[in-house]
């Protein structure tokens, strides 16, 4: 039983680190609040067909997840099988005008 616990210890520590919120909740909250204000300031444009899904991810989604402590840019987790955030691949021949 001890060997199994020792073998799982590094994985458990990694999972706990990746699940933790940023050290300062107020900073994370301020970042999310600023993202909401940025969206509200240009809401009409962000909801228009001219605003693409990739732009939404770059401008808001990635920043939101980073504020919550996610390793979006894989700065910590280098193993592609254990990364928290994956980029979906676009299928050839399939065109999507707007995010669902």
N, CA, C and O of each residue as an XYZ file, in Angstrom:
400
protein
N       0.822     -1.195      0.000
C       0.000      0.000      0.000
C       0.868      1.262      0.000
O       0.534      2.255     -0.646
N       1.969      1.213      0.721
C       2.865      2.359      0.816
C       3.475      2.691     -0.545
O       3.630      3.864     -0.884
N       3.826      1.654     -1.336
C       4.417      1.878     -2.654
C       3.437      2.585     -3.579
O       3.828      3.478     -4.331
N       2.181      2.197     -3.532
C       1.160      2.838     -4.372
C       1.002      4.303     -3.987
O       0.886      5.163     -4.860
N       0.995      4.594     -2.695
C       0.862      5.985     -2.238
C       2.063      6.810     -2.668
O       1.908      7.957     -3.087
N       3.261      6.240     -2.568
C       4.473      6.944     -2.990
C       4.464      7.220     -4.493
O       4.897      8.281     -4.940
N       3.967      6.255     -5.266
C       3.910      6.417     -6.720
C       2.904      7.493     -7.122
O       3.113      8.190     -8.116
N       1.826      7.637     -6.370
C       0.795      8.623     -6.699
C       1.100     10.015     -6.163
O       0.503     10.988     -6.625
N       1.994     10.136     -5.222
C       2.278     11.422     -4.578
C       2.646     12.531     -5.567
O       2.083     13.621     -5.465
N       3.564     12.312     -6.521
C       3.891     13.399     -7.456
C       2.687     13.833     -8.292
O       2.516     15.021     -8.561
N       1.859     12.881     -8.702
C       0.685     13.203     -9.511
C      -0.329     13.984     -8.692
O      -0.935     14.931     -9.194
N      -0.520     13.599     -7.440
C      -1.464     14.299     -6.572
C      -0.999     15.724     -6.322
O      -1.813     16.647     -6.342
N       0.278     15.921     -6.089
C       0.806     17.271     -5.860
C       0.604     18.147     -7.092
O       0.241     19.317     -6.973
N       0.838     17.580     -8.276
C       0.651     18.338     -9.513
C      -0.808     18.733     -9.690
O      -1.108     19.867    -10.064
N      -1.714     17.800     -9.421
C      -3.138     18.099     -9.547
C      -3.574     19.185     -8.574
O      -4.367     20.058     -8.926
N      -3.064     19.134     -7.371
C      -3.409     20.168     -6.390
C      -2.880     21.527     -6.817
O      -3.577     22.531     -6.666
N      -1.666     21.582     -7.346
C      -1.104     22.855     -7.813
C      -1.938     23.419     -8.957
O      -2.201     24.621     -8.990
N      -2.354     22.576     -9.889
C      -3.087     23.056    -11.056
C      -4.505     23.472    -10.704
O      -5.106     24.270    -11.423
N      -5.057     22.944     -9.604
C      -6.429     23.263     -9.227
C      -6.521     24.484     -8.319
O      -7.622     24.958     -8.038
N      -5.391     24.996     -7.858
C      -5.403     26.103     -6.917
C      -5.773     27.414     -7.591
O      -5.437     27.666     -8.748
N      -6.475     28.237     -6.827
C      -6.795     29.587     -7.269
C      -5.536     30.436     -7.128
O      -4.614     30.046     -6.411
N      -5.479     31.575     -7.789
C      -4.341     32.470     -7.593
C      -4.201     32.810     -6.108
O      -5.175     32.779     -5.356
N      -2.990     33.131     -5.709
C      -2.713     33.404     -4.303
C      -3.560     34.557     -3.771
O      -3.918     34.566     -2.593
N      -3.879     35.512     -4.610
C      -4.611     36.684     -4.169
C      -5.967     36.736     -4.870
O      -6.048     37.074     -6.050
N      -7.017     36.403     -4.148
C      -8.364     36.377     -4.722
C      -8.772     37.749     -5.246
O      -9.419     37.850     -6.288
N      -8.398     38.793     -4.533
C      -8.784     40.146     -4.949
C      -8.200     40.508     -6.314
O      -8.870     41.146     -7.125
N      -6.958     40.104     -6.571
C      -6.343     40.364     -7.883
C      -7.075     39.612     -8.989
O      -7.338     40.166    -10.057
N      -7.400     38.359     -8.732
C      -8.132     37.562     -9.722
C      -9.497     38.182     -9.985
O      -9.921     38.290    -11.135
N     -10.179     38.585     -8.931
C     -11.496     39.203     -9.082
C     -11.397     40.511     -9.865
O     -12.244     40.796    -10.711
N     -10.368     41.300     -9.584
C     -10.182     42.570    -10.297
C      -9.944     42.329    -11.786
O     -10.452     43.070    -12.628
N      -9.167     41.288    -12.109
C      -8.919     40.986    -13.527
C     -10.201     40.572    -14.245
O     -10.459     41.008    -15.367
N     -10.997     39.735    -13.598
C     -12.259     39.291    -14.200
C     -13.227     40.467    -14.325
O     -13.930     40.592    -15.328
N     -13.262     41.308    -13.329
C     -14.121     42.497    -13.364
C     -13.714     43.424    -14.511
O     -14.574     43.999    -15.179
N     -12.414     43.570    -14.739
C     -11.931     44.405    -15.846
C     -12.305     43.794    -17.196
O     -12.660     44.521    -18.124
N     -12.229     42.474    -17.315
C     -12.639     41.814    -18.556
C     -14.114     42.076    -18.841
O     -14.493     42.330    -19.985
N     -14.944     42.014    -17.807
C     -16.377     42.283    -17.973
C     -16.603     43.725    -18.391
O     -17.455     43.998    -19.236
N     -15.862     44.639    -17.820
C     -15.997     46.063    -18.182
C     -15.549     46.289    -19.627
O     -16.185     47.043    -20.363
N     -14.453     45.636    -20.034
C     -13.980     45.755    -21.418
C     -15.031     45.252    -22.395
O     -15.268     45.865    -23.436
N     -15.658     44.133    -22.052
C     -16.702     43.586    -22.916
C     -17.880     44.552    -22.997
O     -18.375     44.845    -24.085
N     -18.318     45.037    -21.862
C     -19.481     45.927    -21.813
C     -19.238     47.203    -22.613
O     -20.152     47.718    -23.257
N     -18.011     47.713    -22.576
C     -17.678     48.957    -23.281
C     -17.838     48.820    -24.794
O     -18.139     49.803    -25.471
N     -17.642     47.627    -25.332
C     -17.741     47.403    -26.784
C     -18.655     46.230    -27.103
O     -18.423     45.496    -28.063
N     -19.679     46.058    -26.305
C     -20.569     44.905    -26.418
C     -21.157     44.736    -27.819
O     -21.244     43.616    -28.320
N     -21.549     45.811    -28.437
C     -22.172     45.728    -29.770
C     -21.214     45.080    -30.775
O     -21.619     44.228    -31.565
N     -19.947     45.488    -30.739
C     -18.966     44.914    -31.656
C     -18.713     43.444    -31.328
O     -18.663     42.607    -32.230
N     -18.554     43.122    -30.030
C     -18.246     41.757    -29.635
C     -19.370     40.783    -29.968
O     -19.121     39.589    -30.136
N     -20.582     41.269    -30.064
C     -21.717     40.415    -30.411
C     -22.026     40.404    -31.904
O     -22.940     39.706    -32.343
N     -21.277     41.169    -32.680
C     -21.523     41.244    -34.126
C     -20.862     40.073    -34.853
O     -19.943     39.451    -34.320
N     -21.325     39.773    -36.062
C     -20.707     38.697    -36.865
C     -19.248     38.995    -37.232
O     -18.509     38.077    -37.587
N     -18.824     40.256    -37.153
C     -17.445     40.607    -37.502
C     -16.446     40.113    -36.457
O     -15.260     39.974    -36.756
N     -16.908     39.849    -35.248
C     -16.027     39.406    -34.168
C     -15.959     37.880    -34.183
O     -16.970     37.199    -34.012
N     -14.766     37.364    -34.388
C     -14.567     35.932    -34.586
C     -14.290     35.187    -33.274
O     -13.858     35.778    -32.284
N     -14.547     33.888    -33.295
C     -14.346     33.034    -32.135
C     -12.900     33.070    -31.642
O     -12.659     33.117    -30.436
N     -11.948     33.048    -32.557
C     -10.536     33.079    -32.163
C     -10.201     34.382    -31.438
O      -9.389     34.392    -30.513
N     -10.823     35.469    -31.857
C     -10.609     36.745    -31.180
C     -11.197     36.731    -29.778
O     -10.604     37.273    -28.846
N     -12.356     36.116    -29.629
C     -12.992     36.014    -28.306
C     -12.110     35.200    -27.369
O     -11.950     35.540    -26.196
N     -11.550     34.142    -27.889
C     -10.661     33.328    -27.051
C      -9.457     34.144    -26.611
O      -9.108     34.147    -25.430
N      -8.819     34.835    -27.547
C      -7.623     35.627    -27.231
C      -7.943     36.794    -26.301
O      -7.215     37.047    -25.341
N      -9.035     37.503    -26.589
C      -9.360     38.723    -25.850
C      -9.987     38.482    -24.484
O      -9.800     39.285    -23.570
N     -10.730     37.384    -24.331
C     -11.475     37.186    -23.090
C     -11.295     35.818    -22.436
O     -10.983     35.739    -21.248
N     -11.485     34.756    -23.189
C     -11.530     33.424    -22.586
C     -10.188     33.042    -21.972
O     -10.136     32.613    -20.820
N      -9.110     33.191    -22.724
C      -7.788     32.859    -22.188
C      -7.462     33.714    -20.966
O      -6.961     33.204    -19.964
N      -7.747     35.012    -21.048
C      -7.456     35.922    -19.929
C      -8.288     35.565    -18.698
O      -7.808     35.680    -17.571
N      -9.520     35.135    -18.908
C     -10.389     34.723    -17.804
C      -9.812     33.488    -17.113
O      -9.705     33.447    -15.887
N      -9.444     32.488    -17.906
C      -8.895     31.260    -17.343
C      -7.564     31.506    -16.634
O      -7.296     30.902    -15.595
N      -6.729     32.388    -17.187
C      -5.463     32.741    -16.544
C      -5.725     33.424    -15.203
O      -5.034     33.148    -14.223
N      -6.717     34.311    -15.154
C      -7.062     34.985    -13.900
C      -7.494     33.984    -12.834
O      -7.288     34.219    -11.643
N      -8.087     32.875    -13.251
C      -8.528     31.847    -12.312
C      -7.425     30.855    -11.955
O      -7.638     29.927    -11.175
N      -6.241     31.064    -12.536
C      -5.100     30.228    -12.182
C      -4.814     29.076    -13.124
O      -3.976     28.231    -12.810
N      -5.471     29.011    -14.256
C      -5.238     27.935    -15.220
C      -3.941     28.192    -15.979
O      -3.566     29.341    -16.214
N      -3.272     27.133    -16.354
C      -2.028     27.206    -17.118
C      -2.362     27.179    -18.611
O      -2.057     26.210    -19.305
N      -2.976     28.228    -19.086
C      -3.462     28.299    -20.467
C      -2.323     28.213    -21.480
O      -2.463     27.565    -22.517
N      -1.217     28.852    -21.191
C      -0.097     28.896    -22.134
C       0.906     27.771    -21.920
O       1.972     27.760    -22.535
N       0.566     26.824    -21.049
C       1.406     25.660    -20.771
C       2.794     26.066    -20.277
O       3.800     25.473    -20.666
N       2.837     27.078    -19.422
C       4.105     27.517    -18.844
C       4.627     26.497    -17.834
O       5.838     26.320    -17.698
N       3.720     25.829    -17.128
C       4.105     24.859    -16.111
C       4.000     23.437    -16.635
O       4.940     22.654    -16.497
N       2.876     23.100    -17.228
C       2.617     21.727    -17.683
C       3.052     21.570    -19.137
O       2.391     22.063    -20.051
N       4.154     20.889    -19.337
C       4.704     20.701    -20.686
C       4.208     19.422    -21.354
O       4.222     19.323    -22.581
N       3.767     18.439    -20.561
C       3.308     17.164    -21.108
C       1.976     17.378    -21.842
O       0.989     17.745    -21.204
N       1.921     17.160    -23.157
C       0.692     17.425    -23.904
C      -0.495     16.575    -23.477
O      -1.637     16.945    -23.747
N      -0.256     15.447    -22.819
C      -1.354     14.583    -22.381
C      -1.951     15.032    -21.048
O      -3.012     14.551    -20.650
N      -1.282     15.944    -20.364
C      -1.750     16.386    -19.056
C      -2.055     17.880    -19.005
O      -2.299     18.414    -17.923
N      -2.048     18.560    -20.135
C      -2.301     19.998    -20.165
C      -3.766     20.290    -19.893
O      -4.649     19.541    -20.313
N      -4.017     21.390    -19.184
C      -5.368     21.767    -18.784
C      -6.198     22.314    -19.939
O      -7.409     22.103    -19.982
N      -5.568     23.008    -20.865
C      -6.289     23.678    -21.944
C      -5.790     23.163    -23.281
O      -4.585     23.122    -23.530
N      -6.712     22.774    -24.132
C      -6.380     22.289    -25.470
C      -7.013     23.208    -26.505
O      -8.110     23.726    -26.292
N      -6.333     23.410    -27.614
C      -6.871     24.183    -28.723
C      -7.509     23.208    -29.690
O      -6.875     22.251    -30.134
N      -8.773     23.456    -30.015
C      -9.465     22.581    -30.958
C      -8.924     22.800    -32.357
O      -8.644     23.926    -32.768
N      -8.786     21.720    -33.066
C      -8.312     21.810    -34.444
C      -9.498     22.017    -35.372
O     -10.561     21.428    -35.175
N      -9.312     22.850    -36.376
C     -10.366     23.108    -37.347
C     -10.375     21.982    -38.380
O      -9.331     21.604    -38.912
N     -11.557     21.459    -38.652
C     -11.685     20.393    -39.636
C     -11.625     20.998    -41.039
O     -12.185     22.066    -41.287
N     -10.953     20.316    -41.937
C     -10.871     20.782    -43.325
C     -12.241     20.693    -43.979
O     -12.963     19.710    -43.808
N     -12.581     21.711    -44.713
C     -13.843     21.701    -45.439
C     -15.029     22.162    -44.624
O     -16.124     22.320    -45.163
N     -14.837     22.381    -43.348
C     -15.921     22.825    -42.491
C     -15.685     24.286    -42.145
O     -14.664     24.640    -41.554
N     -16.621     25.112    -42.513
C     -16.489     26.530    -42.237
C     -17.569     26.959    -41.273
O     -18.742     26.630    -41.449
N     -17.174     27.683    -40.271
C     -18.132     28.152    -39.279
C     -18.030     29.664    -39.221
O     -16.961     30.210    -38.950
N     -19.138     30.341    -39.475
C     -19.103     31.794    -39.503
C     -19.012     32.391    -38.112
O     -18.361     33.418    -37.919
N     -19.651     31.766    -37.148
C     -19.705     32.310    -35.797
C     -19.713     31.194    -34.786
O     -20.139     30.076    -35.075
N     -19.238     31.506    -33.596
C     -19.277     30.507    -32.533
C     -20.710     30.154    -32.198
O     -21.605     30.992    -32.303
N     -20.929     28.917    -31.797
C     -22.272     28.472    -31.414
C     -22.708     29.133    -30.137
O     -23.814     28.881    -29.658
